[in-house]
Amino acid sequence: MKASRIVAAGAAAGVTVLALSAPAFAHVTVQPEGTAAKGGYAVVDFKVPNERDDASTTKLEVNFPTDHPLASVMPEPMPGWKIEVTKSKLDKPLELHGEKITEAVTKVTWTADGKGIEPGYFEKFPLSVGQLPEDTDQLVFKALQTYSNKEVVRWIEVPQEGQEEPDNPAPVLELSAASEDGHHDSAAGEDSGSKSAEKASADTAASDSSDDTDTTARVLGIVGIVVGAAGVAYGVLAGRRRTSA
């Protein structure tokens, strides 16, 4: 009886760690395919996991920062999803390649035509964006995730440096410094508004590999904690038996 109780306690401790650790990598996030350099163009992916066991994600709304508007935003076609791009007039026009831009994209909405993102899965929503601002180190995108049961999760809390991560953090795109020669890939942005499909695929593969490695390491670490806790419990029990003998 004592053995079973100690092992059960160790397993429970491991499960608690797992429960506390899982949300850390289950948020809606944004990452560039390659780099997102200031003043340049980039392809970025909004990674959306389904966090519910009994509902599918059927809609994603991503709101763009109005303090650093982006003149060029182009979504990639996605089977099974209807995409709507919303533009709004700017209070202050932008100067881009010698032309004045009076409106910019303020929201992109993906609505599922079919099942959406089912439980146990995630999906990436890619966008080509630019020209990225040069006077900030990051862009904050507030997002709304809607489930098939009508539940809406609002990923809108802005993370603050030096403070704990909020429960529903907004996706944050970190911007890297421009190259020393001042080149921002503007020519690529003018020609296509994005990287070539081949380069984007290669960058995506590298990003996926990094994500998978990070997630695998966390899962293995959690499993190690569970096994270790059970091992300690067994060791304590064995020591008591030897002492009593």
N, C-alpha and C positions, 0 to 999 in steps of 0.2 A: 504493500500500500504506500509506504513512504517513498519507494523508488518511483512509482507511477506519479505520485504527486510532484516530486522534484523535477522529473522529466517534463511533466505537463507545465510546470511553472516556467522552465527554461524555454519551452516552445512558445508559451504565451508571450514571454518577453521578446522573443524574436519576431513574432507576428506583430507586436506593438511597434517595433522598430520599422517593420515593413509598411505598416499603415501610415506611420508618420513620414516616411521617406518617399512613398509613391507620389504624393501630390507635387513634389519638388520638380518632377519632370513631366507633369501632365497638364501644363498650362498651354494656352495658345501663345505661340512665339513667332518671331520673324528672324530669319537669317539670310544673308546674301549668298548667292551662288558664286563663290570666289570672294571678291572684295567689294566694298561699297565706299569708294573714295570720295572725299569732299570735292564738289565741283564736277563730278563725273556722272556716269550712268551705271546702273546695276540691275541685275535680275535678282529679285528677292522672293523668298518662299514663306508664306504664312502656314505654319505647321499646326494642324488642328486635330487633337486627339478626342476620341469619344470617351467621356468619363462616366457614362451611365450604363447600367446593365440591362435596362428595360426600354431604352429609347435610342433613336438614331439622330445624328446631327443633320438637320435639313436646310439650315441657312447660316451663312457667315456674312456679317457686315463689318467692314473695316473702314473706319473714319480717318481721314488724313489730317495732319497738323495744319492749322490755318496760319500759324505764326511763321512757318517755313513751307509755303505752298510749292507743289511740284507741277511744272507745266506739262510734263510728259508722263502719262501713266497708261500702260497697255497690258491688259490681261492676256494670258495664254488660254486658248480654247480648251475646255475640259469636258470630256464626255460625261453625261449625266448631270451636268450643272448648267443652269441659265445664269448669265453674267450681265449685270447692269452697272454702268459707270455713270456716276452723278457728278456734274460740274456746277460750279457756282462762280459768280462774279467776284473779282478781287477788289478789296478796298484800295489797294495800291498795286498798280500794274507791274508785272515783272519784265525785265529786259533780258531777252534770250536770243543770242546770235544776231543782235542788231534789230530785233523786232520786239514790239511791246505785246505782252500777253495779258489780256484783261480777265481771263477766267482760268480756273484750275480745277482738277479733280478733287472733290472733297469726300467722296465715299465710293467704295466698290462693294457690290453685293452679289454673293453667289447663292442661288436657290436651287435645291436639288430637284431634278426632274423625276428621279426614281427613288431608291431607298436611302440615298445620302450616305453618311458615314455610320456604319453599323457598330454595335458594341464590340469592343475588342480591337478596333481598327483606328487608324489615323489617316489623314490625307494632307497633301501639300497644295497650296493655292499660289501659283506663281504670278508675279507681276514684273514688267519692265518699267523702271522708274528713273526719272532724272529731270532736270539737272539737279543733283544733290547740292544742298546748301554748303557754303564754305565757312559760315560763321557759327556753327554749332557742332558738337561732338556726337549728337544722337538725335534720332527722330522717334517720337512716341505716337503709336497708332492705337487708338481705342477701338476695341472690337466687341461685337455682340454675337454670341453663339446660341442659336435656337434649336431646340430638340423637337422630335415628332410629337411629344406630349405637351407641346406649347411652352415648356420651360425655357426661359431666356437667362443665360449666364452673361453677365456684363464684365468683360475684361477691360476695366477702365481706370483702375487705381494706378497712379504713377509711382513707381519705385523711387525711394529717396535714398541718397547715398548715406551710409552709416546707420541706416535703420533696417529693421527686419523686413523681409519681402512681404508685401500685402497678400491677403487671401486671393484676390483676383487681380493680379498685376496686368497692366496693359503691355502689349508687345512693344519692345524697344529695339530699334535698329541702331547699332553702334557704327559710326562713320570713321573710316581710317583717314590718315593724312594723305593729301595729294602727293603725287610723285615729285621729286626734286626739280624735274625739268618743266613742271607746271602743266604736264599733259594730263587731261582729264577724260580721255576717251570721248571727247565731244564729237569727233568725226563719226564714230560708231553710232552715237546717239542720233546725229542728223540723218545718217543713211538708213538706220533700221529702228532706232529707239531702244535697242537691246543688243545683247551679245548674239553671236551666231548660235544656231541650235546645237551644233556640235560641241562648242565650248561650254554652253550651258549644261549639256548632258554630262560632260566630263566633270565639271565643277559640282554638279548635283551628286554624282557618284561619290566624289571625295567627301562631300558634306554628309551624305547618308552613312558612309563608312565611319566618320567621326562620331555621328550621333549613335550608331549602333554600338561602337566600342565603348562609349561613355555609359550608355544604358546597361550594357552587359556587365561592365565593371561594377556598377551600383548594385545590380541584382546579385552578382556573385558575392559582393561584400555583405549584403543582407543575409544571403544563404549561409555565409561563413559565420555570421553572428548567431544565427539560429542553431547551427551545428555546434558552435563553441559553447553556447549556453547549455545545450543538452549534455555536452562532454563534461563540463564543470559539475553539473548536477550528478552525473554518473560517478565522477571521481570522488565527490563528497560522500556519496552513498557507500562506495567501495571502502573508503577510509574508515567510515563508521563500523563497517562489518569487521575489518581487520582489528580495530580497537576492542570491539566487544569480544572477539575471539581470543 
